[in-house]
Amino acid sequence: MNLAKKLGLKKGTYLFSNCAKMPSKMKCRLLLMGPVRQKKDLLAAGIEHMIKVHKHKRSPKLYKEAAGMLERVTVA
């Protein structure tokens, strides 16, 4: 069974952020994912994770970094 079906994802385009792609002493493996139409929600969740877990400071640079981490995936 493919992962999209197992997760119950509907057809469409999604954005995801993979914390494991960022260098970290914690070796964080958190994945955040949501439909494109909820980009603001996904960014907000990612930024809160970056602040609370990884101890980053809230700044315009952090918002830009979080937005740059988003990748697209299409579920057919």
Distance bins in CASP14 RR format, pairs under 12 A and 6 or more apart:
PFRMAT RR
TARGET T0000
AUTHOR 0000-0000-0000
RMODE 2
METHOD distances of the structure
MODEL  1
1 7 0 0 0 0 0 1 0 0 0 0 0
1 8 0 0 0 0 0 1 0 0 0 0 0
2 8 0 0 0 0 0 1 0 0 0 0 0
2 9 0 0 0 0 1 0 0 0 0 0 0
2 75 0 0 0 0 1 0 0 0 0 0 0
2 76 0 0 0 0 0 1 0 0 0 0 0
3 9 0 0 0 0 1 0 0 0 0 0 0
3 14 0 0 0 0 0 1 0 0 0 0 0
3 16 0 0 0 0 0 1 0 0 0 0 0
3 31 0 0 0 0 0 1 0 0 0 0 0
3 33 0 0 0 0 0 1 0 0 0 0 0
3 73 0 0 0 0 0 1 0 0 0 0 0
3 75 0 0 0 0 1 0 0 0 0 0 0
4 10 0 0 0 0 1 0 0 0 0 0 0
4 11 0 0 0 0 1 0 0 0 0 0 0
4 12 0 0 0 0 1 0 0 0 0 0 0
4 13 0 0 0 0 0 1 0 0 0 0 0
4 14 0 0 0 0 1 0 0 0 0 0 0
4 16 0 0 0 0 0 1 0 0 0 0 0
4 33 0 0 0 0 0 1 0 0 0 0 0
4 73 0 0 0 0 1 0 0 0 0 0 0
4 74 0 0 0 0 1 0 0 0 0 0 0
4 75 1 0 1 0 0 0 0 0 0 0 0
4 76 0 0 0 0 1 0 0 0 0 0 0
5 11 0 0 0 0 0 1 0 0 0 0 0
5 75 0 0 0 0 1 0 0 0 0 0 0
5 76 0 0 0 0 0 1 0 0 0 0 0
6 75 0 0 0 0 0 1 0 0 0 0 0
7 14 0 0 0 0 0 1 0 0 0 0 0
7 16 0 0 0 0 0 1 0 0 0 0 0
7 31 0 0 0 0 0 1 0 0 0 0 0
7 33 0 0 0 0 1 0 0 0 0 0 0
7 34 0 0 0 0 0 1 0 0 0 0 0
7 73 0 0 0 0 0 1 0 0 0 0 0
7 75 0 0 0 0 1 0 0 0 0 0 0
8 14 0 0 0 0 0 1 0 0 0 0 0
8 33 0 0 0 0 0 1 0 0 0 0 0
8 75 0 0 0 0 1 0 0 0 0 0 0
9 16 0 0 0 0 0 1 0 0 0 0 0
9 33 0 0 0 0 1 0 0 0 0 0 0
9 34 0 0 0 0 1 0 0 0 0 0 0
9 35 0 0 0 0 1 0 0 0 0 0 0
9 73 0 0 0 0 1 0 0 0 0 0 0
9 74 0 0 0 0 0 1 0 0 0 0 0
9 75 1 0 1 0 0 0 0 0 0 0 0
9 76 0 0 0 0 0 1 0 0 0 0 0
10 34 0 0 0 0 0 1 0 0 0 0 0
10 35 0 0 0 0 1 0 0 0 0 0 0
10 74 0 0 0 0 0 1 0 0 0 0 0
10 75 1 0 0 1 0 0 0 0 0 0 0
10 76 0 0 0 0 0 1 0 0 0 0 0
11 35 0 0 0 0 0 1 0 0 0 0 0
11 73 0 0 0 0 0 1 0 0 0 0 0
11 74 0 0 0 0 1 0 0 0 0 0 0
11 75 1 0 1 0 0 0 0 0 0 0 0
11 76 1 0 0 1 0 0 0 0 0 0 0
12 34 0 0 0 0 0 1 0 0 0 0 0
12 35 1 0 0 1 0 0 0 0 0 0 0
12 36 0 0 0 0 1 0 0 0 0 0 0
12 37 0 0 0 0 0 1 0 0 0 0 0
12 72 0 0 0 0 0 1 0 0 0 0 0
12 73 0 0 0 0 1 0 0 0 0 0 0
12 74 1 0 0 1 0 0 0 0 0 0 0
12 75 1 0 1 0 0 0 0 0 0 0 0
12 76 1 0 0 1 0 0 0 0 0 0 0
13 33 0 0 0 0 0 1 0 0 0 0 0
13 34 0 0 0 0 1 0 0 0 0 0 0
13 35 1 0 0 1 0 0 0 0 0 0 0
13 36 1 0 1 0 0 0 0 0 0 0 0
13 37 0 0 0 0 1 0 0 0 0 0 0
13 38 0 0 0 0 0 1 0 0 0 0 0
13 39 0 0 0 0 0 1 0 0 0 0 0
13 70 0 0 0 0 0 1 0 0 0 0 0
13 71 0 0 0 0 0 1 0 0 0 0 0
13 72 1 0 1 0 0 0 0 0 0 0 0
13 73 1 0 0 1 0 0 0 0 0 0 0
13 74 1 0 1 0 0 0 0 0 0 0 0
13 75 1 0 0 1 0 0 0 0 0 0 0
13 76 0 0 0 0 0 1 0 0 0 0 0
14 31 0 0 0 0 0 1 0 0 0 0 0
14 32 0 0 0 0 0 1 0 0 0 0 0
14 33 1 0 1 0 0 0 0 0 0 0 0
14 34 1 0 1 0 0 0 0 0 0 0 0
14 35 1 0 1 0 0 0 0 0 0 0 0
14 36 1 0 0 1 0 0 0 0 0 0 0
14 37 0 0 0 0 1 0 0 0 0 0 0
14 38 0 0 0 0 1 0 0 0 0 0 0
14 39 0 0 0 0 0 1 0 0 0 0 0
14 42 0 0 0 0 1 0 0 0 0 0 0
14 70 0 0 0 0 1 0 0 0 0 0 0
14 71 0 0 0 0 1 0 0 0 0 0 0
14 72 1 0 0 1 0 0 0 0 0 0 0
14 73 1 0 1 0 0 0 0 0 0 0 0
14 74 1 0 0 1 0 0 0 0 0 0 0
14 75 1 0 0 1 0 0 0 0 0 0 0
14 76 0 0 0 0 0 1 0 0 0 0 0
15 31 0 0 0 0 0 1 0 0 0 0 0
15 32 0 0 0 0 1 0 0 0 0 0 0
15 33 1 0 0 1 0 0 0 0 0 0 0
15 34 1 0 1 0 0 0 0 0 0 0 0
15 35 1 0 0 1 0 0 0 0 0 0 0
15 36 1 0 1 0 0 0 0 0 0 0 0
15 37 0 0 0 0 1 0 0 0 0 0 0
15 38 0 0 0 0 1 0 0 0 0 0 0
15 39 1 0 1 0 0 0 0 0 0 0 0
15 40 0 0 0 0 0 1 0 0 0 0 0
15 41 0 0 0 0 0 1 0 0 0 0 0
15 42 1 0 1 0 0 0 0 0 0 0 0
15 43 0 0 0 0 1 0 0 0 0 0 0
15 45 0 0 0 0 0 1 0 0 0 0 0
15 46 0 0 0 0 0 1 0 0 0 0 0
15 66 0 0 0 0 0 1 0 0 0 0 0
15 67 0 0 0 0 1 0 0 0 0 0 0
15 68 0 0 0 0 0 1 0 0 0 0 0
15 69 0 0 0 0 1 0 0 0 0 0 0
15 70 1 0 1 0 0 0 0 0 0 0 0
15 71 1 0 0 1 0 0 0 0 0 0 0
15 72 1 0 0 1 0 0 0 0 0 0 0
15 73 1 0 0 1 0 0 0 0 0 0 0
15 74 0 0 0 0 0 1 0 0 0 0 0
15 75 0 0 0 0 0 1 0 0 0 0 0
16 30 0 0 0 0 0 1 0 0 0 0 0
16 31 1 0 0 1 0 0 0 0 0 0 0
16 32 1 0 0 1 0 0 0 0 0 0 0
16 33 1 1 0 0 0 0 0 0 0 0 0
16 34 1 0 0 1 0 0 0 0 0 0 0
16 35 0 0 0 0 0 1 0 0 0 0 0
16 36 0 0 0 0 0 1 0 0 0 0 0
16 38 0 0 0 0 0 1 0 0 0 0 0
16 39 0 0 0 0 0 1 0 0 0 0 0
16 42 0 0 0 0 1 0 0 0 0 0 0
16 43 0 0 0 0 0 1 0 0 0 0 0
16 45 0 0 0 0 0 1 0 0 0 0 0
16 46 0 0 0 0 0 1 0 0 0 0 0
16 68 0 0 0 0 0 1 0 0 0 0 0
16 69 0 0 0 0 1 0 0 0 0 0 0
16 70 1 0 0 1 0 0 0 0 0 0 0
16 71 1 0 1 0 0 0 0 0 0 0 0
16 72 0 0 0 0 1 0 0 0 0 0 0
16 73 1 0 0 1 0 0 0 0 0 0 0
16 74 0 0 0 0 0 1 0 0 0 0 0
16 75 0 0 0 0 0 1 0 0 0 0 0
17 28 0 0 0 0 0 1 0 0 0 0 0
17 29 0 0 0 0 0 1 0 0 0 0 0
17 30 0 0 0 0 1 0 0 0 0 0 0
17 31 1 0 0 1 0 0 0 0 0 0 0
17 32 1 0 1 0 0 0 0 0 0 0 0
17 33 1 0 0 1 0 0 0 0 0 0 0
17 34 0 0 0 0 1 0 0 0 0 0 0
17 39 0 0 0 0 0 1 0 0 0 0 0
17 41 0 0 0 0 0 1 0 0 0 0 0
17 42 1 0 0 1 0 0 0 0 0 0 0
17 43 0 0 0 0 1 0 0 0 0 0 0
17 44 0 0 0 0 0 1 0 0 0 0 0
17 45 0 0 0 0 1 0 0 0 0 0 0
17 46 1 0 0 1 0 0 0 0 0 0 0
17 47 0 0 0 0 0 1 0 0 0 0 0
17 48 0 0 0 0 0 1 0 0 0 0 0
17 49 0 0 0 0 1 0 0 0 0 0 0
17 50 0 0 0 0 1 0 0 0 0 0 0
17 65 0 0 0 0 0 1 0 0 0 0 0
17 66 1 0 0 1 0 0 0 0 0 0 0
17 67 0 0 0 0 1 0 0 0 0 0 0
17 68 0 0 0 0 1 0 0 0 0 0 0
17 69 1 0 1 0 0 0 0 0 0 0 0
17 70 1 0 1 0 0 0 0 0 0 0 0
17 71 1 0 0 1 0 0 0 0 0 0 0
17 72 0 0 0 0 0 1 0 0 0 0 0
17 73 0 0 0 0 0 1 0 0 0 0 0
18 24 0 0 0 0 0 1 0 0 0 0 0
18 28 0 0 0 0 1 0 0 0 0 0 0
18 29 0 0 0 0 1 0 0 0 0 0 0
18 30 0 0 0 0 1 0 0 0 0 0 0
18 31 1 0 1 0 0 0 0 0 0 0 0
18 32 0 0 0 0 1 0 0 0 0 0 0
18 33 0 0 0 0 1 0 0 0 0 0 0
18 46 0 0 0 0 0 1 0 0 0 0 0
18 49 0 0 0 0 0 1 0 0 0 0 0
18 68 0 0 0 0 0 1 0 0 0 0 0
18 69 1 0 0 1 0 0 0 0 0 0 0
18 70 0 0 0 0 1 0 0 0 0 0 0
18 71 1 0 0 1 0 0 0 0 0 0 0
18 73 0 0 0 0 0 1 0 0 0 0 0
19 26 0 0 0 0 1 0 0 0 0 0 0
19 27 0 0 0 0 1 0 0 0 0 0 0
19 28 1 0 1 0 0 0 0 0 0 0 0
19 29 1 0 0 1 0 0 0 0 0 0 0
19 30 1 0 1 0 0 0 0 0 0 0 0
19 31 1 0 0 1 0 0 0 0 0 0 0
19 32 1 0 0 1 0 0 0 0 0 0 0
19 33 0 0 0 0 0 1 0 0 0 0 0
19 45 0 0 0 0 0 1 0 0 0 0 0
19 46 0 0 0 0 1 0 0 0 0 0 0
19 49 1 0 0 1 0 0 0 0 0 0 0
19 50 0 0 0 0 1 0 0 0 0 0 0
19 53 0 0 0 0 1 0 0 0 0 0 0
19 54 0 0 0 0 1 0 0 0 0 0 0
19 56 0 0 0 0 0 1 0 0 0 0 0
19 65 0 0 0 0 0 1 0 0 0 0 0
19 66 0 0 0 0 0 1 0 0 0 0 0
19 69 0 0 0 0 1 0 0 0 0 0 0
20 26 0 0 0 0 0 1 0 0 0 0 0
20 27 1 0 0 1 0 0 0 0 0 0 0
20 28 1 0 0 1 0 0 0 0 0 0 0
20 29 1 0 1 0 0 0 0 0 0 0 0
20 30 1 0 0 1 0 0 0 0 0 0 0
20 31 1 0 0 1 0 0 0 0 0 0 0
20 32 0 0 0 0 0 1 0 0 0 0 0
20 69 0 0 0 0 0 1 0 0 0 0 0
21 27 0 0 0 0 0 1 0 0 0 0 0
21 28 0 0 0 0 1 0 0 0 0 0 0
21 29 0 0 0 0 0 1 0 0 0 0 0
21 30 0 0 0 0 0 1 0 0 0 0 0
21 31 0 0 0 0 0 1 0 0 0 0 0
21 65 0 0 0 0 0 1 0 0 0 0 0
21 68 0 0 0 0 0 1 0 0 0 0 0
21 69 1 0 0 1 0 0 0 0 0 0 0
21 70 0 0 0 0 0 1 0 0 0 0 0
21 71 0 0 0 0 1 0 0 0 0 0 0
22 28 1 0 0 1 0 0 0 0 0 0 0
22 29 0 0 0 0 0 1 0 0 0 0 0
22 30 0 0 0 0 0 1 0 0 0 0 0
22 46 0 0 0 0 0 1 0 0 0 0 0
22 49 0 0 0 0 0 1 0 0 0 0 0
22 50 0 0 0 0 1 0 0 0 0 0 0
22 53 0 0 0 0 0 1 0 0 0 0 0
22 54 0 0 0 0 1 0 0 0 0 0 0
22 56 0 0 0 0 0 1 0 0 0 0 0
22 65 0 0 0 0 1 0 0 0 0 0 0
22 66 0 0 0 0 0 1 0 0 0 0 0
22 68 0 0 0 0 0 1 0 0 0 0 0
22 69 1 0 0 1 0 0 0 0 0 0 0
23 54 0 0 0 0 0 1 0 0 0 0 0
24 30 0 0 0 0 0 1 0 0 0 0 0
24 49 0 0 0 0 0 1 0 0 0 0 0
24 50 0 0 0 0 0 1 0 0 0 0 0
24 53 0 0 0 0 1 0 0 0 0 0 0
24 54 1 0 0 1 0 0 0 0 0 0 0
24 55 0 0 0 0 0 1 0 0 0 0 0
24 56 0 0 0 0 0 1 0 0 0 0 0
25 53 0 0 0 0 0 1 0 0 0 0 0
25 54 0 0 0 0 1 0 0 0 0 0 0
25 55 0 0 0 0 0 1 0 0 0 0 0
26 49 0 0 0 0 0 1 0 0 0 0 0
26 50 0 0 0 0 0 1 0 0 0 0 0
26 53 1 0 0 1 0 0 0 0 0 0 0
26 54 1 0 0 1 0 0 0 0 0 0 0
26 55 0 0 0 0 0 1 0 0 0 0 0
27 54 0 0 0 0 0 1 0 0 0 0 0
28 46 0 0 0 0 0 1 0 0 0 0 0
28 49 0 0 0 0 1 0 0 0 0 0 0
28 50 0 0 0 0 1 0 0 0 0 0 0
28 52 0 0 0 0 0 1 0 0 0 0 0
28 53 1 0 0 1 0 0 0 0 0 0 0
28 54 1 0 0 1 0 0 0 0 0 0 0
28 55 0 0 0 0 0 1 0 0 0 0 0
29 49 0 0 0 0 0 1 0 0 0 0 0
29 53 0 0 0 0 0 1 0 0 0 0 0
30 45 0 0 0 0 1 0 0 0 0 0 0
30 46 0 0 0 0 1 0 0 0 0 0 0
30 48 0 0 0 0 0 1 0 0 0 0 0
30 49 1 0 0 1 0 0 0 0 0 0 0
30 50 0 0 0 0 0 1 0 0 0 0 0
30 52 0 0 0 0 0 1 0 0 0 0 0
30 53 1 0 0 1 0 0 0 0 0 0 0
30 54 0 0 0 0 1 0 0 0 0 0 0
30 69 0 0 0 0 0 1 0 0 0 0 0
31 42 0 0 0 0 0 1 0 0 0 0 0
31 45 0 0 0 0 0 1 0 0 0 0 0
31 46 0 0 0 0 0 1 0 0 0 0 0
31 49 0 0 0 0 0 1 0 0 0 0 0
31 69 0 0 0 0 0 1 0 0 0 0 0
31 70 0 0 0 0 0 1 0 0 0 0 0
31 71 0 0 0 0 0 1 0 0 0 0 0
31 73 0 0 0 0 0 1 0 0 0 0 0
32 38 0 0 0 0 0 1 0 0 0 0 0
32 39 0 0 0 0 0 1 0 0 0 0 0
32 41 0 0 0 0 1 0 0 0 0 0 0
32 42 1 0 1 0 0 0 0 0 0 0 0
32 43 0 0 0 0 1 0 0 0 0 0 0
32 44 0 0 0 0 0 1 0 0 0 0 0
32 45 1 0 1 0 0 0 0 0 0 0 0
32 46 1 0 1 0 0 0 0 0 0 0 0
32 47 0 0 0 0 0 1 0 0 0 0 0
32 48 0 0 0 0 0 1 0 0 0 0 0
32 49 1 0 0 1 0 0 0 0 0 0 0
32 50 0 0 0 0 0 1 0 0 0 0 0
32 53 0 0 0 0 0 1 0 0 0 0 0
32 66 0 0 0 0 1 0 0 0 0 0 0
32 69 0 0 0 0 1 0 0 0 0 0 0
32 70 0 0 0 0 1 0 0 0 0 0 0
32 71 0 0 0 0 0 1 0 0 0 0 0
33 39 0 0 0 0 0 1 0 0 0 0 0
33 41 0 0 0 0 0 1 0 0 0 0 0
33 42 1 0 0 1 0 0 0 0 0 0 0
33 45 0 0 0 0 0 1 0 0 0 0 0
33 46 0 0 0 0 0 1 0 0 0 0 0
33 70 0 0 0 0 1 0 0 0 0 0 0
33 71 0 0 0 0 1 0 0 0 0 0 0
33 72 0 0 0 0 0 1 0 0 0 0 0
33 73 1 0 0 1 0 0 0 0 0 0 0
33 75 0 0 0 0 0 1 0 0 0 0 0
34 40 0 0 0 0 0 1 0 0 0 0 0
34 41 1 0 0 1 0 0 0 0 0 0 0
34 42 1 0 1 0 0 0 0 0 0 0 0
34 43 0 0 0 0 0 1 0 0 0 0 0
34 44 0 0 0 0 0 1 0 0 0 0 0
34 45 0 0 0 0 1 0 0 0 0 0 0
34 46 0 0 0 0 0 1 0 0 0 0 0
34 70 0 0 0 0 1 0 0 0 0 0 0
34 71 0 0 0 0 0 1 0 0 0 0 0
34 72 0 0 0 0 0 1 0 0 0 0 0
34 73 0 0 0 0 1 0 0 0 0 0 0
34 75 0 0 0 0 0 1 0 0 0 0 0
35 41 0 0 0 0 1 0 0 0 0 0 0
35 42 0 0 0 0 1 0 0 0 0 0 0
35 72 0 0 0 0 0 1 0 0 0 0 0
35 73 0 0 0 0 0 1 0 0 0 0 0
35 74 0 0 0 0 0 1 0 0 0 0 0
35 75 0 0 0 0 1 0 0 0 0 0 0
36 42 0 0 0 0 1 0 0 0 0 0 0
36 43 0 0 0 0 0 1 0 0 0 0 0
36 70 0 0 0 0 1 0 0 0 0 0 0
36 71 0 0 0 0 0 1 0 0 0 0 0
36 72 1 0 0 1 0 0 0 0 0 0 0
36 73 0 0 0 0 0 1 0 0 0 0 0
36 74 0 0 0 0 1 0 0 0 0 0 0
36 75 0 0 0 0 0 1 0 0 0 0 0
38 44 0 0 0 0 1 0 0 0 0 0 0
38 45 0 0 0 0 1 0 0 0 0 0 0
38 70 0 0 0 0 0 1 0 0 0 0 0
39 45 0 0 0 0 0 1 0 0 0 0 0
39 46 0 0 0 0 0 1 0 0 0 0 0
39 66 0 0 0 0 0 1 0 0 0 0 0
39 67 0 0 0 0 1 0 0 0 0 0 0
39 68 0 0 0 0 0 1 0 0 0 0 0
39 70 1 0 0 1 0 0 0 0 0 0 0
39 72 0 0 0 0 0 1 0 0 0 0 0
40 46 0 0 0 0 0 1 0 0 0 0 0
40 47 0 0 0 0 0 1 0 0 0 0 0
40 63 0 0 0 0 0 1 0 0 0 0 0
40 66 0 0 0 0 0 1 0 0 0 0 0
40 67 0 0 0 0 0 1 0 0 0 0 0
40 70 0 0 0 0 0 1 0 0 0 0 0
41 47 0 0 0 0 0 1 0 0 0 0 0
41 48 0 0 0 0 0 1 0 0 0 0 0
41 70 0 0 0 0 0 1 0 0 0 0 0
42 48 0 0 0 0 0 1 0 0 0 0 0
42 49 0 0 0 0 0 1 0 0 0 0 0
42 66 0 0 0 0 1 0 0 0 0 0 0
42 67 0 0 0 0 1 0 0 0 0 0 0
42 68 0 0 0 0 0 1 0 0 0 0 0
42 69 0 0 0 0 0 1 0 0 0 0 0
42 70 1 0 0 1 0 0 0 0 0 0 0
42 71 0 0 0 0 0 1 0 0 0 0 0
42 72 0 0 0 0 0 1 0 0 0 0 0
43 49 0 0 0 0 0 1 0 0 0 0 0
43 50 0 0 0 0 0 1 0 0 0 0 0
43 62 0 0 0 0 0 1 0 0 0 0 0
43 63 1 0 0 1 0 0 0 0 0 0 0
43 64 0 0 0 0 0 1 0 0 0 0 0
43 65 0 0 0 0 0 1 0 0 0 0 0
43 66 1 0 1 0 0 0 0 0 0 0 0
43 67 1 0 0 1 0 0 0 0 0 0 0
43 68 0 0 0 0 1 0 0 0 0 0 0
43 69 0 0 0 0 1 0 0 0 0 0 0
43 70 1 0 0 1 0 0 0 0 0 0 0
44 50 0 0 0 0 0 1 0 0 0 0 0
44 51 0 0 0 0 0 1 0 0 0 0 0
44 58 0 0 0 0 0 1 0 0 0 0 0
44 62 0 0 0 0 0 1 0 0 0 0 0
44 63 0 0 0 0 1 0 0 0 0 0 0
44 66 0 0 0 0 1 0 0 0 0 0 0
44 67 0 0 0 0 0 1 0 0 0 0 0
45 51 0 0 0 0 0 1 0 0 0 0 0
45 52 0 0 0 0 0 1 0 0 0 0 0
45 53 0 0 0 0 0 1 0 0 0 0 0
45 66 0 0 0 0 1 0 0 0 0 0 0
45 69 0 0 0 0 0 1 0 0 0 0 0
45 70 0 0 0 0 0 1 0 0 0 0 0
46 52 0 0 0 0 1 0 0 0 0 0 0
46 53 0 0 0 0 1 0 0 0 0 0 0
46 54 0 0 0 0 1 0 0 0 0 0 0
46 56 0 0 0 0 0 1 0 0 0 0 0
46 58 0 0 0 0 0 1 0 0 0 0 0
46 62 0 0 0 0 1 0 0 0 0 0 0
46 63 0 0 0 0 0 1 0 0 0 0 0
46 65 0 0 0 0 0 1 0 0 0 0 0
46 66 1 0 1 0 0 0 0 0 0 0 0
46 67 0 0 0 0 0 1 0 0 0 0 0
46 68 0 0 0 0 0 1 0 0 0 0 0
46 69 0 0 0 0 1 0 0 0 0 0 0
46 70 0 0 0 0 1 0 0 0 0 0 0
47 53 0 0 0 0 0 1 0 0 0 0 0
47 54 0 0 0 0 0 1 0 0 0 0 0
47 56 0 0 0 0 1 0 0 0 0 0 0
47 57 0 0 0 0 0 1 0 0 0 0 0
47 58 1 0 0 1 0 0 0 0 0 0 0
47 59 0 0 0 0 0 1 0 0 0 0 0
47 60 0 0 0 0 0 1 0 0 0 0 0
47 61 0 0 0 0 0 1 0 0 0 0 0
47 62 1 0 0 1 0 0 0 0 0 0 0
47 63 1 0 0 1 0 0 0 0 0 0 0
47 64 0 0 0 0 0 1 0 0 0 0 0
47 65 0 0 0 0 1 0 0 0 0 0 0
47 66 1 0 1 0 0 0 0 0 0 0 0
47 67 0 0 0 0 1 0 0 0 0 0 0
47 68 0 0 0 0 0 1 0 0 0 0 0
47 69 0 0 0 0 0 1 0 0 0 0 0
47 70 0 0 0 0 0 1 0 0 0 0 0
48 54 0 0 0 0 0 1 0 0 0 0 0
48 56 0 0 0 0 0 1 0 0 0 0 0
48 58 0 0 0 0 1 0 0 0 0 0 0
48 62 0 0 0 0 0 1 0 0 0 0 0
48 63 0 0 0 0 0 1 0 0 0 0 0
48 66 0 0 0 0 1 0 0 0 0 0 0
49 55 0 0 0 0 0 1 0 0 0 0 0
49 56 0 0 0 0 1 0 0 0 0 0 0
49 62 0 0 0 0 0 1 0 0 0 0 0
49 66 0 0 0 0 1 0 0 0 0 0 0
49 69 0 0 0 0 0 1 0 0 0 0 0
50 56 1 0 1 0 0 0 0 0 0 0 0
50 57 0 0 0 0 1 0 0 0 0 0 0
50 58 0 0 0 0 1 0 0 0 0 0 0
50 59 0 0 0 0 0 1 0 0 0 0 0
50 61 0 0 0 0 0 1 0 0 0 0 0
50 62 1 0 0 1 0 0 0 0 0 0 0
50 63 0 0 0 0 1 0 0 0 0 0 0
50 64 0 0 0 0 0 1 0 0 0 0 0
50 65 1 0 0 1 0 0 0 0 0 0 0
50 66 1 0 0 1 0 0 0 0 0 0 0
50 67 0 0 0 0 0 1 0 0 0 0 0
50 69 0 0 0 0 1 0 0 0 0 0 0
51 57 1 0 0 1 0 0 0 0 0 0 0
51 58 1 0 1 0 0 0 0 0 0 0 0
51 59 0 0 0 0 1 0 0 0 0 0 0
51 62 1 0 0 1 0 0 0 0 0 0 0
51 63 0 0 0 0 0 1 0 0 0 0 0
51 65 0 0 0 0 0 1 0 0 0 0 0
51 66 0 0 0 0 0 1 0 0 0 0 0
52 58 0 0 0 0 0 1 0 0 0 0 0
54 62 0 0 0 0 0 1 0 0 0 0 0
54 65 0 0 0 0 0 1 0 0 0 0 0
54 66 0 0 0 0 0 1 0 0 0 0 0
55 62 0 0 0 0 0 1 0 0 0 0 0
56 62 1 0 1 0 0 0 0 0 0 0 0
56 63 0 0 0 0 0 1 0 0 0 0 0
56 65 0 0 0 0 1 0 0 0 0 0 0
56 66 0 0 0 0 1 0 0 0 0 0 0
57 63 0 0 0 0 0 1 0 0 0 0 0
57 65 0 0 0 0 0 1 0 0 0 0 0
58 65 0 0 0 0 0 1 0 0 0 0 0
58 66 0 0 0 0 0 1 0 0 0 0 0
59 65 0 0 0 0 1 0 0 0 0 0 0
59 66 0 0 0 0 0 1 0 0 0 0 0
60 66 0 0 0 0 0 1 0 0 0 0 0
60 67 0 0 0 0 0 1 0 0 0 0 0
61 67 0 0 0 0 0 1 0 0 0 0 0
61 68 0 0 0 0 0 1 0 0 0 0 0
62 68 0 0 0 0 0 1 0 0 0 0 0
62 69 0 0 0 0 0 1 0 0 0 0 0
63 69 0 0 0 0 0 1 0 0 0 0 0
63 70 0 0 0 0 0 1 0 0 0 0 0
64 70 0 0 0 0 0 1 0 0 0 0 0
END
